[in-house]
Amino acid sequence: MAVLCNPKPKVKRRRVGWNSHSIELYADMTDIPPAHRRHHHHSWSFTTATGNFQDLPDFIPGSDDIEDQDSFTPHEEYHLDPDAYALAIAGDIDDIATAPRQRIYTYNPLLTFSSRIDEYIAESLRREGRGDAISQNSCSACEDTNFCFHCITCRDARLFCHICIISLHTACLTHVIQSWNGNYFDKVPLCKLGMRYQVGHLAGEVCLHPQPAFGNHFTIIDTNGIHDVALDFCSCMQKRPFAMQLQGSWLFPATDTQPRTAVMTTALEQFQMLTFMGKISAYEYYHSLVCLTDNTGIMAPSDNFDAFIRVVREWSFIHLLKRAGIGNDRGGWKAAEPGSCAVECLACPCPGVNIPDSVDPDSPHAWEHTLYVGMDANFRLERFNVSSEEKDPGLSKGLAYFMDTKTNHEAAKGDKRGLIRTRDLAASGVGSVVCTHHELKLPLCTVDLRVGETQVEMDFGYLTAVKHFAGVPHIVTSYDIACQWSINLEERINIYGDFMQPKIPKKVYLVPKFHLPGHIKDCQEKYCMSFHIHVGENDGEAPERSWAISNGVAASTREMGPGHQCEKLDQHFGDFNWHKNVSQGDMLLCKIKDAVPKASDHEDQFEHFSASLPQSDVVKWTKMVEDWEVDRNKPNPFAQMVASKTEAMMRLQLAREDTQDELVGLDGDALHTMSPKGMISQGIQLESSQRRISCLNKELGVHSTDLQRAQILEKSNRLRRSVELWFVIQEVHMPTVRTLRIQDNQGNHPSCPAYSLPLYLPSSILPAHPCDKTMVCAKSRLWIAQGYDLLHTIRSQLLSLSKAYKDGDTNVLTQKERLKSHKTTQDLNARITQAKQYYCDVQK
């Protein structure tokens, strides 16, 4: 058994390269630039000397191969001997005096701004007044002397008269107009100036029969606030439905009949992008527009929040259909196929699209068309019981990522657990299936979890994915409970019905790498992704990472009805898939650049490692791996053939042996209630306690607190009492130790600390003092098992230390994080050192 060495902390190395030294040619050596001007981008260092430099060869900065350049040959006129010259060029001597490099302060815009804050304030006040129009005497358009209006949305400081300001804004119904009252500007709506906006015609056209909006009042929500406008509909010969007339003017109506409220498409596009990128809720966005309109609350606009929510849902669904090409379908949106509005992965194998319609699963290259999917549930996306499917069925359900609720209920028919609901929750979470290679959500594979992560809902999402990719030769499925979920999957499929019985090709079920350590040993060997062929570095944790885009909206979606939540998550999943698709080119290129050289390195390392082993073992191992990859029922070559020995396992084994000895009567006349093996086992535990307390005592510094010293002293006192009780039992089974303790005056002294009391275990007194063979054998077995435990501890701590160093190099930014990282590495190093010392003691 060998002990691994501690990994050294990562040292930031300088960039590997070469330093060039240029000796500039100065006719007059007295006129030498200062030091800060002699340091350029190429980090040239300059050596000054007297003499003629005309014969020196030219140096070419930026050349990649320095050997191609003419070398500098030492010249006698340099007044430097060749050795000193070489050392000077290499920069390895310290006796050459150089001027200290002056610190160059770069331009700091914030410092420059702080010196001109008063100017910025004055300009801001001037702009909010008359500004550049302070000397204006008439209207900028018609020279009328009655001028007082300007538009802050147009960012035009010129002042106009009443007629001109209206004529300039015939198509700008949501611009903010201000009127100068002699002291300051007042906000004046365009409708109060007499402007009426005509829809149903091109800008500037006159409608022969305009019809005012209902109640002669119309509200428009735009990116710069909520506006009351005077709007006229068209009722002449080319009359169209009022809602369509509004859409022709980039206004989306809140109702289809008699609309009184509309939202500008620019505001809808802005809100959609903000909610995708910043997870802004509709409530936050709408009330930010209210504050933009009037931040005092005195002249707040009427409440149109419900209308805004309705418009957002309708407009988002219209754009979902439009982007999916449904607008070009003669059958309309009702003829759209399930899942047709989802953004699908461009790189996943799809029969008839990027792979042949039929692929032989037994062909040698069939693995190239393997589909990798992962399943997971997210309980943050719960939904309160605030509505029902009848009141809020949803518009996009069954067309994108969420399944049709009716189909889900049909599949779950007969599952009595699904009928149970909590008092406040209608859905306890969401389950989903994603592509683990590219992390895209798959169509129709997201389900509402009625009560927990039940198999029936997860089965439906998985089988829908298999049905969608019918014809793929291989499917590798990762699921954190795949070891249980996959056992009776075939039996459950036969129960569901015809629509949930897709033909499943060659399939493999695995457990994601992060979740695998939580499983038992058999699962770690059978469901490990690292042991399976053609999986590569796929960790199976793509579902966990994909939840990050939806967890930000969980606080708002839990308050929505079933249809609204489905639409909201469909939109976010679609945006997530879109960004994944458009970035796949760069992502795959980066992976290729990283994988190709590493594959070659791994192949070389594997060949070198195989060459160091006996050829017969290599052939036998290779055959075992190849057979296991073909048939998983054969022995797993990666399984641990020899059971690891642990101290707990050995103690259990010794206890069982004592039980067996008592049953067959081999223990003879028991000298004590504790057997010799039990006494040795307890002695090993006391020895370990002595080591721990000794290390704690050594860690006490000069400035240790009273509490720290008291805690260690209390532990030491408890240990002393335990050791003294054990001494009584030991003297029964090992009478020789009584003589040894009498001879050891130092060990019997009351001032001797508890962690230094000699225990006189069999290994420490042999061969001078013979002991029972049973106790010697028990002691050896326990120490060997303890050594294996210590080796495992050292290996795991070394891995943790290596990861701590990597995290410290890449993720630690602030001083607080650096201190925490340093404390972590310090603690890990201390544990490794302690374990190594224990192991050396055991080896003795």
Secondary structure, 3 states (H helix, E strand, C coil): CCCCCCCCCCCCCCCCCCCCECCCCCCCCCCCCCHHHCCCCCCCECCCCCCCCCCCCCCCCCCCCHHHCCCCCCCHHHCCCHHHHHHHHHCCCCCCCCCCCCCCCCCCHHHHHHCCHHHHHHHHHHHHCCHHHCCCCCCCCCCCCCEEEEECCCCCCCCEEHHHHHHCCCCCCCCCEEEECCCCEEEECHHHHCCCEECCCCCCCCCCCEEECHHHCEEEEECCEEEEECEEEECCCCCCCHHHHHHHCCEEECCCCCCCEEEEHHHHHHHHHHHHHHCCCHHHHHHHHHHHHCCCCCCCCCCCHHHHHHHHHHHHHHHHHHHCCHHHCCCCHHHCCCCCCCCCCCCCCCECCCECCCCCCCCCCHHHHEEEEEEEEECCCCEECCCCCCCCCCCCCCCCCECCHHHHHHHCCCCHHHHCCCCCEEECEEEEEEECCCCCEEEEEEEEECCCCCHHHHHHHHHHHHHHCCCCCEEEEEECCHHHHCCCHHHHHHHHCHHHCCCCCEEEEEECCCCHHHCCHHHHHHCEHHHCCCCCCCCCCHHHHHCHHHHCCHHHHCCCCHHHHHHHHHHHHHHHHHHHHHCHHHHHHHHHHHHHHHHHHHHHHHHHHHHCCCHHHHHHHHHHHHHHHHCCCCCCCCCCCCCCCCHHHHHHHHHHHHHHHHHHCCCCCCCCCCCHHHHHHHHHHHHHHHHHHHHHHHHCCCCCCHHHHHHHHHHHHHHHHHHHHHHHHHHHHCCHHHHHHHHCHHHHCCCCCHHHCCCCCHHHHCCCCCCCHHHHHHHHHHHHHHHHHHHHHHHHHHHHHHHHHHHHHHCCCCHHHHHHHHHHHHHHHHHHHHHHHHHHHHHC
